[in-house]
Amino acid sequence: MTDTRRGVAILGIFVADLAFRAGRMPGVGETIAGSGFKMGPGGKGSNQAVAAARAGAPVTFLSKIGKDAFGAVALDTWRAEGIAANVTEMADQPTGAAFIYVNDATGENAIIVVPGAAATISAVDVEAAADVIREAAVFITQLEQPVEAARRGLEIARAAGVVTIFNPAPAEAFDDALYALCDYVTPNESEAALLTGIAVTDLASARQAGDAFLAKGVGTALITLGEAGVLLHSRTGSIHIPAISAGPVVETAGAGDAFNGGFAAALASGADPVAAARFGCAVAGISVTRAGTAPSMPYRAEVEAQLQAAAP
């Protein structure tokens, strides 16, 4: 990292999470009783920003929201977390929202996301924020906003020598040329399978998927494996980092964002990739013991204590 670059710049979306807890998903045309409901801040990019900020990194978040009640929740969230919001407010578009089903026995989830105003983020919008990206130590983006915007952000960061992280979620088809812009790509098992055509069911198949990502031009593939931890796979080696459990699982909806935000924050602070991935595992391990996405993100002191407790 250079002395002039610091912190994490994140391009992504904010949505209001509308989380419903129940024993199962209803079928089409069926109504069932749920066991709980909560509204809170969400969106992969915004969740990752909260995770990175609570982990101690200076964070700037790039996005669009509507001028509405959900947009006010977004602004209040970023203000409370000390996140610099480089965000356009749109009067003619709503702030995004997400339906989240949470199984009240296992914590597993199913999600429908409507990006709202963030669906209009363009490469031109990202270009307007180029200086913010160039001044960061780490840049991270996902696929909840248009892929053209993600690509332009990665191009700007790569040209400036900023470390690039691409979280290809939700997974969708895109030009393979984007991979060459990625120092790190961070899919989960299902995303890795969709993008490589290799079913990821164990470490051996995760390594095969990792090889497929490397062949596409990625620097390092970080495949998150849920309770099995994460595989850090590069041309110089393949390292399995076990999950770091902090207690019983309550909800998994924010786990991937917790890992990505923690990993980015650790890299920005100068940690090597293995240490950063272990830090990200600790952030995720704590987050799944709590309800919600952004609200579940732990603070740095909690993560450090968990890492110390998990040390051999």
Stockholm file with secondary structure:
# STOCKHOLM 1.0

chainA/1-312         MTDTRRGVAILGIFVADLAFRAGRMPGVGETIAGSGFKMGPGGKGSNQAVAAARAGAPVTFLSKIGKDAFGAVALDTWRAEGIAANVTEMADQPTGAAFIYVNDATGENAIIVVPGAAATISAVDVEAAADVIREAAVFITQLEQPVEAARRGLEIARAAGVVTIFNPAPAEAFDDALYALCDYVTPNESEAALLTGIAVTDLASARQAGDAFLAKGVGTALITLGEAGVLLHSRTGSIHIPAISAGPVVETAGAGDAFNGGFAAALASGADPVAAARFGCAVAGISVTRAGTAPSMPYRAEVEAQLQAAAP
#=GR chainA/1-312 SS CCSSCCSEEEECCCEEEEEEEESSCCCTTCCCCCSEEEEEEECHHHHHHHHHHHTTCCEEEEEEEESSHHHHHHHHHHHHHTCEEEEEEESSSCEEEEEEEEETTTCCEEEEEEEEGGGGCCHHHHHHTHHHHHTCSEEEECSSSCHHHHHHHHHHHHHHTCEEEECCCSCCCCCGGGGGGCSEECCBHHHHHHHHSCCCCSHHHHHHHHHHHHHTTCSEEEEECGGGCEEEEETTEEEEECCCCCSSCCCCTTHHHHHHHHHHHHHHTTCCHHHHHHHHHHHHHHHTTSSSSGGGCCCHHHHHHHHHHHCC
#=GC SS_cons         CCSSCCSEEEECCCEEEEEEEESSCCCTTCCCCCSEEEEEEECHHHHHHHHHHHTTCCEEEEEEEESSHHHHHHHHHHHHHTCEEEEEEESSSCEEEEEEEEETTTCCEEEEEEEEGGGGCCHHHHHHTHHHHHTCSEEEECSSSCHHHHHHHHHHHHHHTCEEEECCCSCCCCCGGGGGGCSEECCBHHHHHHHHSCCCCSHHHHHHHHHHHHHTTCSEEEEECGGGCEEEEETTEEEEECCCCCSSCCCCTTHHHHHHHHHHHHHHTTCCHHHHHHHHHHHHHHHTTSSSSGGGCCCHHHHHHHHHHHCC
//
